[in-house]
């Protein structure tokens, strides 16, 4: 199959693709096809599979492999595909990296190994081992709210010396840390710094970030691409207008699901159902919305003008 090149640095909007499911361990294949084409039509610059929004850690290895294969086949080199290989086991992470390479992906992404508390020295060793043995370039994924360990700045500085570690996605939400990260990574021009929280996308790109890995781009990819473009061009009027739209969308998704730790994902899946893009099952232990909640989502989508967008 055709293979997209991996820009260095990787820039733009790279949606963390939701994983369409018919039931907790079965892909919604027509939904996956529709969702991939929907986000690509919105002008995104890459796809990220099996991240937090993709429910990666909650999916069976069999299903993860099937998702990688089918998505890479459908994308067919139109944009780079990155695959989340975060795991508690180095061996399993490397096996998923091998499968990603064989399927045609261009890069892999990993959080620190979770569950076992480790220090920064052990984290450096783990990531260097992963990068040494992975067939694909590695992006770091800073998600301390879930993994309970952060990539400290000194650790990032050390890992940047490894030429197969090519970027970092920061989902900490800590702007001082993020600005220090930008300052640090300026030493290596080919190293990507990507923001996770979409609420911070506009200002992050305006101040030097290379792009965003934002869950809302599953729903309205054109909106996030336009916000990214406005920030890159320094168009503050357009940036403020688009940022306000992103904030409305994000706030609704959290509010609908009750502000729990995984509220955004439940709201996002329900919104994808409302747009007719895919089925709404989630990996256990999460549960989809009931009929009353789904109707509230539908009302919100109409209010935001997204139903008409999906129909087009």
C-alpha positions, 0 to 999 in steps of 0.5 A: 500500500502507499506510505505517507512520509513522516514530516519532521517536525510533524505539524497540524491537527492529528485527531486521536481517532475514536474507535467505533465499536458495535460492542466492547470487543467488535469493531464497527467497520462501516463506522470506522470507514465513515469516521476516517473519511469524515476527518480526512475530508476536514483537512487534518494532517494525520491520524493517531490511533489507540490513544485515550480518545481511542480507548487504546488501553481498554481494547483487546490486542486482537482488536487493536491489531485489526483497527491498525490494519483496517485504518492504514489500509483505508488511509492508504498513505494520504496522511501519516498514521501514528499508533498508541503502543502504551502498555505495562509490558515492553514486550507487548508494546514492541509487538504492537509497534511491529504490527503497526510497521507491517500495516503501514503506519508511520510512527508510534506513541507511548505514555510512561508504563503505568501501574508500577511506580517508577522514577525518571531514570527508569522512565528514561531507560524504558523509553530508550529501550522502546526507541532502540527496538521499535521499527518506527519513530517514537513520540512521547505522550505526557498524560500524568493525570492517567499514568501518574507519572510525568516526563520531567523536563530533564527527562525530555532533554535526555530523551531528545538526544535519541534520534528515533524519539521525534516528538512529544504530545503533552496532555498535562494541561500545565501551561508553564510546563508546556512553555518550558517544553517549547523552550527546551525543544527549540534546540532540536528543530525536527522535534514536534511539540503537540498539545493535547487539550483542545481548549489550549490549542489556539494559544499553544500554536500561536506561541510555537507549538507544532499542532494539536492532538484534539478529540473534538476533531473527530466531530468537527475537523474543519473547525480545528484545522481552521483554528490551527491555520489562524494561529499559524498565521497570527490572525487573532480576530479569527483565532478568538472566534474559532477558539470560542466555538471550540470551547462551546463544543468542549464544554457541552461534551463534558457537561453532558457526561457529568464531568467525570474523568472519562466524561469527554469520551462518553460525550464524544462517542454519543455525538458521533452517534448523533452525527450518524458516523458510527455506533456508540459502544464503548470498551468496558468498563465504560457504558454508552449514553441511554436514550434520554442522554442521547437526545440531549446530545442531539439537541446540542449538535443541532444547536452547534450546527454540526448535524448539517455539517455531517450531512454534507 
